[in-house]
Amino acid sequence: MIIQDVLNHLETLAPLHYAEDFDNVGLLVGQKTTELTGILVTLDTTESVIEEAIDAQCNLVVSFHPIIFKGLKKLNGTTYVERVVMKAIQHDIAIYCMHTALDNAFQGVNAMICNKLNLIYRHVLIPQSGTIKKLTTYVPVEEADALRTALFEAGAGHIGNYKDCSFNVEGYGTYMGNEQSNPTKGIRGSLHTESETKITVVFPKHLESNILKTLFNTHSYEEVAYEIFTLDNVNQQIGMGMIGSLESPLSETEFLSYLKQTMKADGIRHTALLGKSIQKVAVLGGSGSFAIQAAKKAGVDAFVTADLKYHDFFTAENKILLVDVGHYESEQFTKNLLVAHLTKKITNFAVILSNTNTNPIKYF
């Protein structure tokens, strides 16, 4: 097995296409073709984590946060980032980062928070736009079933809880090939009319290359007519944050105690108590101040996130309970998610959960 094999498994969980534009995700150090010896999964890549990987003979570190974010202009070991990268290169250790690709995944960071809090009836808080595409193509009538089936198998035709979705219209297509053409239907240099089926299917954007490869490999025409459009339709499988409900409502103090215990938080910050029960809850791992308005609009009772600044708390406006559990605390279970996913996919290599606590914040 090579490193690329592991990356393929990780991208079924969180395709990198859905990472935010500002982010730096993917294989940050190392080569995809390197033969794998072992996998270490961590939240952050620190010097201690690299030492742990060396001791465990793991040459791939799967990290949630990117060790290289703003770019490097030199490598001389004067910062912890430079030292981590240098040590990884010296010991032939690759570093792969998922970050906001996993934030936006339906079974990603926020799903893990929901799992820990036992939230039900879940849906995405801020769906990501431009994630759904539509393919329209034209195929001889007798080939339509085979092409539809192939496109479905390639990942097209999923709409919410339904699969194998398509729209089909029969009509007539015309074409005339020039002297360089080699038509599979009709004769070169003569106008040909063919009974065709117009097939329209939707697909997630990260599958576009696979969908097109399937189209060209399955279609019999020398020149395949097709169109692809990006849709504005809401995709409830991709996006930031998640909303869910507690099975039974809790008082605000009960909820805060439950949250502190469940998230293993040494201290949490929150807005003024409003004397309301808490049942509908929004969560967003990591820095989530940008989602406060979306949480208020969704009508949740509480919004659990991290890295809220002083003035962010004012924006609650006595309409919602804002809770800051801490950045590390909100994302700490992510590495367990990745280990569980890889362990199911890979049985012949060690997938090790890092024992290094990378939280840089201490409480007195």
Secondary structure, 3 states (H helix, E strand, C coil): CEHHHHHHHHHHHCCHHHCCCCCCCEEEECCCCCECCCEEEECCCCHHHHHHHHHCCCCEEEECCCCCCCCCCCCCCCCHHHHHHHHHHHCCCEEEECCHHHHCECCCHHHHHHHHHCCEEEEEEEECCCCEEEEEEEEEHHHHHHHHHHHHHCCCCCECCECCCCEEEEEEEEECCCCCCCCCCCCCCCCEEEEEEEEEEEEEHHHHHHHHHHHHHHCCCCCCCEEEEEECCCCCCEEEEEEEEEEEEECHHHHHHHHHHHCCCCCCEECCCCCCCEEEEEEEEEECHHHHHHHHHCCCCEEEEECCCHHHHHCCCCCCEEEECCHHHHHCCHHHHHHHHHHHHCCCCCEEECCCCCCCCCCC
